[in-house]
Amino acid sequence: MAQPKTKHLFFITQLLVINLCIAIAGPAFCESLLKENALEYRQRGYQAQKAGMPQEALSFYQKALQIDPASCVIYNDLGVVFETLGQSDNAEEAYLRAAAIAPNYGKAYYNLALLYESRGNLEKAAEYWLKLASAAPEEESMSRKAQDRLSELGEIFPEIREKYLRAEAAGLDKEAAQFKDKLDSDNKALAQFYIEKAGILAKKRNYPQALHMYLNAKQLDPQNDQIDTLIETTRRKILLL
């Protein structure tokens, strides 16, 4: 554990450097230096966290946020420490701040989903699993975990499954629209795209949306008999729901 004298010396040094920067340097250089100071505090917080000193970690993360209050990563770190300290409400607030700063920051959604599950609020947890599955997180494995968990929750709560399937279909429609812009003149290629996406939906038993995709494919490639077969098969499965 760092000695109080050493800690105070570090903080005083940081303060002197920042004041010197403000006095003699330009705004861009000052901003860069402040970011470096925030990273230094964050690194010290992480080291304290790994060493099993959550209060020390909390102090460092809070200092980092004073310098860089728009860091989603540091807010997420702060939330983890609050959970370790048993401060669930503070952890929730920190994760929500991280998500508000960076809507595609998957780790915040992941931690919120786990937090709500720990409280037994599975419906709220599903909301954040869904956000994680729909976002573009930095780790693809996190998105897969979200999809798996939504499938599990969907077996227990039909309304959660319905929300997930609708969101997934909306995402595929958006992807299809972007793909269409690229292949506006190649109807057969776009039809094949719809067929592939419909297959994904059908495997997840989202037959109504799969049928929607197959019908789009048929409009683009009316001579494709395979699509007729897929449409008929999907319609039969819808009748069995």
KOLMI-722841 format. One record per atom (N, C-alpha, C, O): residue in three letters; x, y, z. Coordinates in steps of 0.1 Angstrom, whole numbers, padded with zeros to 4 digits, always signed. Example, Ala and Ser with C-alpha at 12.3 -4.5 7.8 and 13.67 -1.06 7.14 Angstrom:
# KOLMI-722841
ala+0132-0057+0078 ala+0123-0045+0078 ala+0132-0033+0078 ala+0142-0033+0085 ser+0128-0022+0071 ser+0137-0011+0071 ser+0129+0000+0079 ser+0134+0011+0080 
This chain:
# KOLMI-722841
met+0009-0012+0000 met+0000+0000+0000 met+0009+0012+0000 met+0019+0013+0007 ala+0005+0022-0009 ala+0013+0035-0010 ala+0013+0042+0004 ala+0002+0043+0010 gln+0024+0048+0008 gln+0025+0056+0020 gln+0019+0070+0018 gln+0020+0075+0006 pro+0012+0075+0028 pro+0005+0088+0026 pro+0015+0099+0021 pro+0010+0107+0012 lys+0027+0099+0025 lys+0037+0110+0021 lys+0039+0108+0006 lys+0039+0118-0001 thr+0041+0096+0001 thr+0043+0094-0013 thr+0031+0098-0021 thr+0032+0104-0032 lys+0019+0095-0016 lys+0006+0098-0023 lys+0005+0113-0024 lys+0002+0119-0035 his+0008+0120-0013 his+0006+0135-0013 his+0016+0141-0023 his+0013+0151-0030 leu+0028+0136-0023 leu+0039+0141-0032 leu+0034+0139-0047 leu+0036+0148-0055 phe+0028+0128-0050 phe+0023+0125-0064 phe+0012+0136-0067 phe+0013+0141-0078 phe+0003+0138-0058 phe-0008+0147-0061 phe-0003+0161-0063 phe-0008+0169-0072 ile+0006+0165-0054 ile+0012+0179-0055 ile+0019+0181-0068 ile+0018+0191-0074 thr+0027+0171-0072 thr+0034+0172-0084 thr+0025+0173-0096 thr+0027+0181-0105 gln+0014+0165-0096 gln+0004+0166-0107 gln-0002+0180-0107 gln-0004+0186-0118 leu-0005+0185-0096 leu-0012+0199-0095 leu-0002+0209-0100 leu-0007+0218-0108 leu+0010+0209-0097 leu+0020+0218-0101 leu+0022+0218-0116 leu+0023+0228-0123 val+0022+0206-0122 val+0024+0204-0136 val+0012+0210-0144 val+0014+0217-0154 ile+0000+0208-0139 ile-0012+0213-0145 ile-0012+0228-0145 ile-0015+0235-0154 asn-0009+0234-0133 asn-0009+0248-0132 asn+0002+0255-0141 asn+0000+0265-0147 leu+0013+0248-0142 leu+0024+0253-0151 leu+0019+0253-0165 leu+0022+0262-0173 cys+0012+0242-0169 cys+0007+0240-0182 cys-0003+0252-0186 cys-0002+0258-0196 ile-0012+0255-0176 ile-0022+0265-0179 ile-0015+0279-0180 ile-0019+0287-0188 ala-0004+0281-0173 ala+0003+0294-0173 ala+0011+0296-0185 ala+0011+0307-0190 ile+0018+0286-0191 ile+0027+0289-0202 ile+0024+0282-0215 ile+0030+0285-0225 ala+0015+0272-0215 ala+0013+0264-0227 ala-0001+0267-0234 ala-0009+0274-0228 gly-0002+0262-0246 gly-0015+0265-0253 gly-0026+0255-0249 gly-0023+0245-0242 pro-0038+0258-0253 pro-0050+0249-0249 pro-0049+0235-0253 pro-0052+0226-0246 ala-0044+0233-0266 ala-0043+0219-0271 ala-0033+0211-0263 ala-0035+0199-0259 phe-0021+0217-0259 phe-0011+0210-0251 phe-0017+0207-0237 phe-0015+0196-0232 cys-0024+0217-0232 cys-0030+0215-0218 cys-0040+0203-0218 cys-0040+0195-0209 glu-0048+0203-0229 glu-0058+0192-0229 glu-0051+0178-0230 glu-0056+0169-0224 ser-0041+0178-0238 ser-0033+0165-0240 ser-0027+0161-0226 ser-0028+0149-0223 leu-0022+0171-0219 leu-0015+0167-0206 leu-0026+0163-0196 leu-0023+0154-0188 leu-0037+0170-0196 leu-0048+0166-0187 leu-0053+0152-0189 leu-0055+0144-0180 lys-0054+0148-0202 lys-0058+0134-0206 lys-0048+0124-0200 lys-0051+0114-0195 glu-0035+0128-0202 glu-0024+0119-0196 glu-0026+0117-0181 glu-0024+0106-0176 asn-0029+0128-0174 asn-0030+0128-0160 asn-0042+0119-0156 asn-0042+0111-0147 ala-0053+0120-0164 ala-0065+0112-0161 ala-0062+0097-0163 ala-0066+0089-0155 leu-0054+0094-0174 leu-0050+0080-0176 leu-0041+0075-0165 leu-0042+0063-0161 glu-0033+0084-0160 glu-0024+0080-0149 glu-0032+0076-0136 glu-0029+0066-0130 tyr-0042+0085-0133 tyr-0050+0082-0122 tyr-0058+0069-0124 tyr-0060+0061-0115 arg-0063+0067-0136 arg-0071+0055-0139 arg-0062+0042-0138 arg-0067+0032-0132 gln-0050+0043-0143 gln-0041+0032-0141 gln-0038+0028-0127 gln-0038+0017-0123 arg-0036+0039-0119 arg-0034+0037-0104 arg-0046+0031-0098 arg-0045+0022-0089 gly-0058+0035-0102 gly-0070+0029-0097 gly-0072+0015-0101 gly-0076+0007-0092 tyr-0068+0011-0113 tyr-0069-0003-0117 tyr-0059-0011-0109 tyr-0063-0023-0105 gln-0047-0006-0107 gln-0038-0014-0099 gln-0043-0016-0085 gln-0041-0027-0079 ala-0049-0006-0079 ala-0054-0007-0065 ala-0066-0017-0065 ala-0067-0025-0056 gln-0074-0016-0076 gln-0085-0026-0077 gln-0080-0040-0077 gln-0086-0049-0071 lys-0070-0043-0086 lys-0064-0056-0087 lys-0058-0061-0074 lys-0058-0073-0071 ala-0053-0051-0066 ala-0046-0055-0053 ala-0056-0057-0042 ala-0052-0059-0030 gly-0069-0056-0045 gly-0079-0057-0035 gly-0081-0046-0026 gly-0085-0047-0014 met-0079-0033-0031 met-0081-0021-0023 met-0091-0012-0030 met-0088-0002-0036 pro-0104-0016-0029 pro-0114-0009-0036 pro-0116+0006-0032 pro-0118+0014-0041 gln-0113+0009-0019 gln-0114+0023-0015 gln-0104+0032-0022 gln-0106+0043-0026 glu-0091+0026-0023 glu-0081+0033-0030 glu-0084+0035-0044 glu-0082+0046-0050 ala-0089+0024-0050 ala-0093+0025-0065 ala-0104+0035-0067 ala-0103+0043-0076 leu-0114+0036-0058 leu-0124+0045-0059 leu-0119+0060-0059 leu-0123+0068-0067 ser-0110+0062-0050 ser-0104+0076-0049 ser-0097+0080-0062 ser-0098+0091-0067 phe-0089+0070-0068 phe-0082+0073-0080 phe-0091+0075-0092 phe-0089+0085-0100 tyr-0101+0067-0093 tyr-0111+0068-0104 tyr-0118+0082-0103 tyr-0121+0088-0113 gln-0122+0086-0091 gln-0129+0098-0089 gln-0120+0110-0093 gln-0125+0120-0099 lys-0107+0109-0090 lys-0098+0120-0094 lys-0096+0120-0109 lys-0096+0131-0115 ala-0096+0108-0115 ala-0095+0108-0130 ala-0107+0114-0136 ala-0106+0121-0147 leu-0119+0112-0131 leu-0131+0118-0136 leu-0132+0133-0134 leu-0138+0140-0142 gln-0125+0138-0124 gln-0125+0153-0122 gln-0117+0159-0134 gln-0120+0170-0138 ile-0107+0152-0139 ile-0099+0157-0150 ile-0106+0154-0163 ile-0106+0163-0172 asp-0112+0142-0165 asp-0118+0138-0177 asp-0132+0133-0175 asp-0135+0121-0174 pro-0142+0142-0173 pro-0155+0138-0169 pro-0164+0132-0180 pro-0175+0128-0178 ala-0158+0131-0192 ala-0165+0126-0204 ala-0160+0112-0207 ala-0162+0107-0219 ser-0153+0105-0198 ser-0148+0092-0201 ser-0157+0081-0197 ser-0160+0079-0185 cys-0163+0074-0207 cys-0172+0063-0204 cys-0165+0052-0197 cys-0171+0044-0189 val-0152+0050-0201 val-0144+0039-0195 val-0142+0040-0180 val-0144+0031-0173 ile-0139+0053-0176 ile-0136+0055-0162 ile-0149+0054-0154 ile-0149+0049-0143 tyr-0160+0059-0160 tyr-0173+0057-0153 tyr-0177+0042-0151 tyr-0182+0038-0141 asn-0174+0034-0161 asn-0176+0020-0160 asn-0167+0014-0149 asn-0172+0006-0141 asp-0154+0018-0149 asp-0145+0013-0138 asp-0151+0017-0125 asp-0151+0009-0115 leu-0156+0029-0123 leu-0161+0034-0111 leu-0173+0025-0106 leu-0174+0022-0095 gly-0181+0021-0116 gly-0193+0013-0113 gly-0189-0001-0108 gly-0195-0006-0098 val-0179-0006-0113 val-0174-0019-0109 val-0169-0019-0094 val-0172-0028-0086 val-0162-0008-0091 val-0157-0006-0077 val-0169-0004-0068 val-0169-0010-0057 phe-0178+0004-0072 phe-0190+0006-0063 phe-0197-0007-0060 phe-0202-0010-0049 glu-0198-0016-0070 glu-0204-0029-0068 glu-0196-0037-0058 glu-0202-0044-0049 thr-0183-0037-0059 thr-0174-0044-0050 thr-0176-0039-0036 thr-0176-0047-0026 leu-0179-0026-0034 leu-0182-0020-0021 leu-0196-0022-0016 leu-0200-0018-0005 gly-0204-0029-0024 gly-0218-0031-0021 gly-0227-0019-0023 gly-0238-0018-0017 gln-0222-0009-0031 gln-0230+0003-0033 gln-0237+0002-0047 gln-0233+0008-0056 ser-0248-0006-0047 ser-0254-0009-0059 ser-0260+0003-0066 ser-0259+0004-0079 asp-0266+0012-0059 asp-0273+0024-0065 asp-0262+0033-0072 asp-0264+0038-0083 asn-0251+0034-0065 asn-0240+0042-0071 asn-0234+0036-0083 asn-0231+0042-0093 ala-0233+0022-0083 ala-0228+0015-0094 ala-0238+0017-0106 ala-0233+0019-0117 glu-0251+0016-0104 glu-0260+0018-0114 glu-0259+0031-0121 glu-0259+0033-0133 glu-0258+0042-0112 glu-0256+0055-0117 glu-0244+0057-0126 glu-0244+0063-0136 ala-0233+0051-0121 ala-0220+0052-0129 ala-0221+0045-0142 ala-0217+0050-0153 tyr-0227+0033-0143 tyr-0229+0026-0155 tyr-0238+0033-0165 tyr-0236+0034-0177 leu-0249+0039-0159 leu-0258+0047-0168 leu-0251+0059-0174 leu-0254+0063-0185 arg-0242+0065-0166 arg-0235+0077-0171 arg-0226+0072-0182 arg-0224+0079-0192 ala-0219+0061-0181 ala-0210+0056-0191 ala-0218+0053-0204 ala-0213+0056-0215 ala-0230+0047-0203 ala-0238+0044-0214 ala-0243+0057-0221 ala-0245+0057-0233 ala-0246+0067-0213 ala-0251+0080-0219 ala-0240+0087-0226 ala-0243+0093-0237 ile-0228+0086-0222 ile-0216+0092-0228 ile-0213+0085-0242 ile-0211+0092-0252 ala-0214+0072-0241 ala-0210+0064-0253 ala-0221+0053-0255 ala-0220+0042-0250 pro-0231+0056-0263 pro-0242+0046-0265 pro-0238+0033-0271 pro-0246+0023-0270 asn-0227+0032-0277 asn-0222+0019-0282 asn-0212+0012-0273 asn-0205+0003-0278 tyr-0210+0017-0261 tyr-0201+0011-0252 tyr-0207-0001-0245 tyr-0214+0000-0236 gly-0203-0012-0251 gly-0210-0025-0247 gly-0208-0029-0232 gly-0217-0035-0226 lys-0196-0026-0226 lys-0193-0030-0213 lys-0203-0024-0203 lys-0207-0030-0193 ala-0208-0012-0205 ala-0217-0005-0196 ala-0231-0013-0196 ala-0237-0015-0186 tyr-0235-0016-0208 tyr-0248-0024-0210 tyr-0246-0038-0203 tyr-0255-0042-0196 tyr-0235-0044-0205 tyr-0232-0057-0199 tyr-0233-0056-0184 tyr-0240-0065-0178 asn-0227-0047-0178 asn-0227-0045-0164 asn-0240-0042-0158 asn-0244-0046-0148 leu-0248-0033-0166 leu-0261-0030-0161 leu-0270-0042-0162 leu-0278-0044-0153 ala-0269-0050-0172 ala-0277-0062-0173 ala-0275-0072-0162 ala-0284-0077-0156 leu-0262-0074-0158 leu-0258-0083-0147 leu-0263-0077-0134 leu-0268-0084-0125 leu-0262-0064-0133 leu-0267-0057-0120 leu-0281-0059-0118 leu-0286-0063-0107 tyr-0289-0057-0129 tyr-0304-0059-0127 tyr-0308-0073-0125 tyr-0317-0076-0117 glu-0300-0083-0131 glu-0303-0097-0128 glu-0300-0100-0113 glu-0307-0108-0107 ser-0289-0094-0108 ser-0286-0097-0094 ser-0297-0092-0085 ser-0298-0096-0073 arg-0304-0082-0089 arg-0316-0077-0081 arg-0328-0084-0084 arg-0339-0082-0077 gly-0328-0094-0093 gly-0340-0101-0097 gly-0349-0094-0106 gly-0360-0099-0109 asn-0345-0083-0112 asn-0353-0076-0121 asn-0349-0080-0136 asn-0342-0073-0143 leu-0355-0092-0140 leu-0351-0098-0152 leu-0356-0090-0164 leu-0350-0090-0175 glu-0368-0083-0163 glu-0373-0075-0174 glu-0364-0063-0177 glu-0361-0060-0188 lys-0359-0057-0166 lys-0350-0046-0168 lys-0336-0051-0173 lys-0330-0044-0182 ala-0332-0062-0168 ala-0320-0068-0173 ala-0321-0071-0188 ala-0311-0069-0196 ala-0332-0076-0193 ala-0334-0080-0207 ala-0333-0067-0215 ala-0328-0068-0227 glu-0338-0056-0210 glu-0337-0043-0217 glu-0322-0040-0221 glu-0319-0035-0232 tyr-0313-0043-0211 tyr-0299-0039-0214 tyr-0292-0050-0221 tyr-0282-0048-0229 trp-0296-0063-0220 trp-0291-0073-0229 trp-0295-0070-0243 trp-0287-0072-0252 leu-0307-0065-0245 leu-0311-0061-0258 leu-0303-0050-0264 leu-0299-0050-0276 lys-0300-0040-0256 lys-0292-0029-0260 lys-0278-0033-0264 lys-0272-0029-0274 leu-0273-0043-0256 leu-0260-0048-0259 leu-0260-0056-0272 leu-0250-0054-0280 ala-0270-0064-0274 ala-0271-0072-0287 ala-0272-0063-0299 ala-0268-0066-0310 ser-0279-0051-0297 ser-0282-0042-0308 ser-0271-0032-0311 ser-0270-0026-0321 ala-0262-0030-0301 ala-0252-0020-0302 ala-0240-0026-0310 ala-0241-0037-0315 ala-0229-0019-0311 ala-0217-0023-0318 ala-0206-0024-0308 ala-0197-0015-0309 pro-0206-0033-0298 pro-0196-0033-0288 pro-0182-0036-0293 pro-0181-0042-0304 glu-0172-0033-0285 glu-0159-0035-0289 glu-0155-0050-0289 glu-0145-0054-0296 glu-0163-0058-0282 glu-0160-0072-0282 glu-0172-0080-0287 glu-0183-0079-0282 glu-0170-0087-0298 glu-0181-0095-0304 glu-0187-0105-0295 glu-0199-0108-0295 ser-0178-0111-0286 ser-0182-0121-0277 ser-0193-0116-0267 ser-0201-0124-0263 met-0192-0103-0264 met-0202-0098-0255 met-0216-0097-0262 met-0226-0100-0255 ser-0216-0094-0275 ser-0229-0094-0282 ser-0235-0108-0283 ser-0247-0110-0281 arg-0226-0118-0284 arg-0231-0132-0285 arg-0236-0136-0271 arg-0246-0143-0270 lys-0230-0132-0260 lys-0235-0135-0247 lys-0249-0129-0245 lys-0257-0135-0239 ala-0250-0117-0250 ala-0263-0110-0249 ala-0274-0118-0256 ala-0285-0120-0251 gln-0271-0122-0268 gln-0280-0129-0276 gln-0284-0143-0270 gln-0296-0146-0269 asp-0274-0149-0264 asp-0277-0162-0257 asp-0286-0160-0245 asp-0295-0168-0242 arg-0283-0149-0237 arg-0290-0147-0225 arg-0305-0143-0229 arg-0314-0147-0222 leu-0306-0135-0239 leu-0320-0131-0244 leu-0328-0144-0248 leu-0340-0144-0245 ser-0321-0153-0254 ser-0328-0165-0258 ser-0333-0173-0246 ser-0344-0178-0245 glu-0324-0173-0236 glu-0327-0181-0223 glu-0339-0174-0216 glu-0348-0180-0212 leu-0338-0160-0215 leu-0349-0153-0209 leu-0362-0154-0217 leu-0373-0154-0211 gly-0361-0155-0230 gly-0373-0156-0238 gly-0380-0168-0236 gly-0393-0169-0239 glu-0374-0179-0232 glu-0380-0192-0229 glu-0389-0190-0217 glu-0399-0197-0215 ile-0385-0181-0208 ile-0393-0179-0195 ile-0403-0168-0197 ile-0415-0169-0192 phe-0400-0157-0204 phe-0408-0146-0205 phe-0411-0144-0220 phe-0403-0138-0227 pro-0423-0148-0225 pro-0426-0146-0239 pro-0425-0132-0244 pro-0421-0129-0256 glu-0428-0122-0235 glu-0428-0108-0240 glu-0414-0103-0242 glu-0411-0095-0251 ile-0404-0109-0235 ile-0390-0106-0237 ile-0386-0111-0251 ile-0379-0105-0258 arg-0390-0124-0253 arg-0386-0130-0266 arg-0392-0122-0278 arg-0385-0120-0288 glu-0404-0117-0276 glu-0411-0109-0287 glu-0403-0096-0289 glu-0401-0092-0301 lys-0399-0089-0279 lys-0391-0077-0280 lys-0378-0080-0287 lys-0374-0072-0296 tyr-0372-0090-0283 tyr-0359-0094-0289 tyr-0360-0097-0304 tyr-0352-0092-0312 leu-0370-0105-0308 leu-0372-0108-0322 leu-0376-0096-0330 leu-0371-0095-0341 arg-0384-0087-0325 arg-0387-0075-0332 arg-0375-0066-0334 arg-0373-0061-0345 ala-0367-0065-0324 ala-0355-0057-0325 ala-0345-0063-0335 ala-0338-0056-0343 glu-0344-0076-0334 glu-0335-0083-0344 glu-0339-0081-0358 glu-0331-0078-0367 ala-0352-0082-0360 ala-0358-0080-0374 ala-0355-0066-0379 ala-0352-0064-0390 ala-0357-0056-0370 ala-0355-0042-0373 ala-0340-0040-0377 ala-0337-0033-0387 gly-0331-0046-0370 gly-0317-0045-0373 gly-0314-0051-0387 gly-0306-0046-0394 leu-0320-0062-0390 leu-0318-0069-0403 leu-0324-0060-0414 leu-0318-0059-0425 asp-0335-0054-0411 asp-0341-0045-0422 asp-0332-0033-0424 asp-0330-0029-0436 lys-0326-0028-0414 lys-0317-0017-0415 lys-0304-0021-0423 lys-0300-0014-0432 glu-0299-0033-0420 glu-0288-0038-0427 glu-0291-0041-0442 glu-0283-0038-0451 ala-0303-0045-0444 ala-0308-0048-0458 ala-0309-0035-0466 ala-0305-0035-0478 ala-0313-0024-0460 ala-0315-0011-0466 ala-0301-0006-0470 ala-0299-0001-0481 gln-0291-0008-0461 gln-0277-0004-0464 gln-0271-0012-0476 gln-0264-0007-0485 phe-0274-0025-0476 phe-0270-0034-0486 phe-0276-0031-0499 phe-0269-0031-0510 lys-0289-0027-0499 lys-0296-0023-0511 lys-0289-0011-0518 lys-0289-0011-0530 asp-0285-0002-0510 asp-0278+0010-0516 asp-0266+0007-0524 asp-0263+0013-0534 lys-0259-0004-0519 lys-0247-0008-0526 lys-0250-0016-0538 lys-0242-0016-0548 leu-0261-0024-0538 leu-0264-0033-0549 leu-0277-0030-0555 leu-0285-0038-0558 asp-0279-0017-0558 asp-0292-0012-0563 asp-0296-0019-0576 asp-0307-0021-0579 ser-0286-0022-0584 ser-0288-0027-0597 ser-0287-0042-0598 ser-0290-0048-0608 asp-0283-0049-0587 asp-0281-0063-0587 asp-0292-0070-0578 asp-0290-0073-0567 asn-0304-0071-0584 asn-0316-0077-0577 asn-0313-0091-0572 asn-0318-0094-0560 lys-0307-0099-0579 lys-0305-0113-0575 lys-0296-0114-0563 lys-0298-0122-0554 ala-0285-0105-0563 ala-0276-0105-0551 ala-0284-0101-0539 ala-0282-0106-0528 leu-0292-0090-0540 leu-0300-0085-0529 leu-0310-0096-0524 leu-0312-0097-0512 ala-0316-0103-0534 ala-0326-0113-0530 ala-0319-0124-0522 ala-0324-0129-0512 gln-0307-0128-0526 gln-0299-0138-0519 gln-0296-0133-0504 gln-0296-0141-0495 phe-0293-0120-0503 phe-0291-0114-0490 phe-0303-0116-0481 phe-0302-0120-0470 tyr-0315-0113-0487 tyr-0327-0115-0479 tyr-0330-0129-0475 tyr-0334-0132-0464 ile-0326-0138-0484 ile-0328-0153-0481 ile-0319-0157-0470 ile-0324-0164-0461 glu-0307-0152-0470 glu-0298-0156-0459 glu-0302-0150-0445 glu-0302-0157-0435 lys-0307-0138-0446 lys-0312-0132-0433 lys-0325-0138-0428 lys-0327-0140-0416 ala-0333-0142-0438 ala-0345-0149-0434 ala-0342-0163-0428 ala-0349-0167-0418 gly-0332-0169-0433 gly-0328-0182-0427 gly-0323-0180-0412 gly-0326-0189-0404 ile-0317-0169-0409 ile-0312-0166-0395 ile-0325-0165-0386 ile-0325-0170-0375 leu-0335-0157-0391 leu-0347-0155-0384 leu-0355-0168-0382 leu-0360-0171-0371 ala-0355-0176-0392 ala-0362-0189-0391 ala-0356-0198-0381 ala-0363-0205-0374 lys-0343-0199-0380 lys-0336-0207-0370 lys-0340-0203-0356 lys-0340-0211-0347 lys-0343-0190-0354 lys-0347-0185-0341 lys-0362-0185-0339 lys-0367-0180-0330 arg-0369-0192-0349 arg-0384-0194-0348 arg-0391-0180-0349 arg-0402-0179-0345 asn-0385-0171-0355 asn-0391-0158-0358 asn-0397-0159-0372 asn-0392-0152-0382 tyr-0407-0168-0374 tyr-0412-0171-0387 tyr-0419-0159-0394 tyr-0418-0158-0406 pro-0427-0151-0387 pro-0433-0140-0394 pro-0423-0130-0401 pro-0426-0126-0412 gln-0413-0127-0394 gln-0403-0118-0399 gln-0395-0125-0410 gln-0391-0119-0420 ala-0393-0138-0409 ala-0386-0146-0419 ala-0394-0146-0432 ala-0389-0144-0443 leu-0407-0147-0430 leu-0416-0147-0442 leu-0415-0133-0449 leu-0415-0133-0461 his-0415-0123-0441 his-0414-0109-0447 his-0401-0108-0455 his-0401-0102-0466 met-0390-0114-0450 met-0377-0114-0458 met-0378-0122-0471 met-0374-0118-0481 tyr-0385-0134-0470 tyr-0386-0142-0482 tyr-0395-0135-0492 tyr-0392-0136-0504 leu-0405-0129-0488 leu-0414-0122-0498 leu-0406-0110-0505 leu-0408-0108-0516 asn-0398-0103-0497 asn-0389-0093-0503 asn-0380-0099-0514 asn-0378-0093-0524 ala-0374-0111-0510 ala-0365-0118-0520 ala-0373-0121-0532 ala-0368-0120-0543 lys-0385-0126-0531 lys-0393-0131-0542 lys-0396-0119-0552 lys-0396-0121-0564 gln-0399-0107-0546 gln-0401-0095-0555 gln-0389-0092-0563 gln-0390-0087-0574 leu-0377-0094-0557 leu-0365-0091-0564 leu-0361-0101-0574 leu-0354-0098-0584 asp-0364-0114-0571 asp-0360-0125-0580 asp-0372-0134-0583 asp-0373-0145-0577 pro-0382-0130-0590 pro-0395-0137-0592 pro-0393-0151-0599 pro-0402-0159-0597 gln-0382-0153-0606 gln-0381-0166-0613 gln-0374-0177-0604 gln-0372-0188-0608 asn-0371-0173-0592 asn-0364-0182-0583 asn-0374-0192-0575 asn-0381-0187-0566 asp-0375-0204-0580 asp-0384-0214-0574 asp-0381-0217-0560 asp-0390-0221-0552 gln-0368-0217-0556 gln-0364-0220-0543 gln-0371-0211-0533 gln-0374-0215-0522 ile-0373-0198-0536 ile-0379-0189-0527 ile-0394-0193-0525 ile-0399-0192-0514 asp-0401-0198-0535 asp-0414-0202-0534 asp-0415-0213-0523 asp-0424-0214-0515 thr-0406-0223-0524 thr-0406-0234-0514 thr-0403-0229-0500 thr-0410-0233-0491 leu-0394-0219-0499 leu-0391-0214-0486 leu-0403-0206-0480 leu-0406-0207-0468 ile-0410-0199-0489 ile-0422-0191-0484 ile-0433-0201-0479 ile-0439-0199-0469 glu-0435-0212-0487 glu-0446-0221-0483 glu-0442-0229-0470 glu-0451-0230-0462 thr-0430-0232-0469 thr-0425-0239-0456 thr-0427-0230-0444 thr-0431-0234-0434 thr-0423-0217-0446 thr-0424-0208-0435 thr-0439-0205-0431 thr-0442-0204-0420 arg-0448-0204-0441 arg-0462-0202-0439 arg-0468-0214-0431 arg-0476-0212-0422 arg-0464-0226-0434 arg-0468-0238-0426 arg-0464-0237-0412 arg-0471-0240-0403 lys-0451-0233-0410 lys-0446-0232-0396 lys-0454-0221-0388 lys-0456-0222-0376 ile-0457-0210-0395 ile-0465-0200-0388 ile-0478-0205-0383 ile-0483-0201-0372 leu-0485-0213-0391 leu-0498-0219-0387 leu-0497-0228-0375 leu-0506-0230-0368 leu-0485-0234-0373 leu-0483-0243-0362 leu-0479-0235-0349 leu-0478-0242-0338 leu-0477-0222-0350 leu-0473-0215-0338 leu-0484-0214-0327 leu-0483-0208-0317 
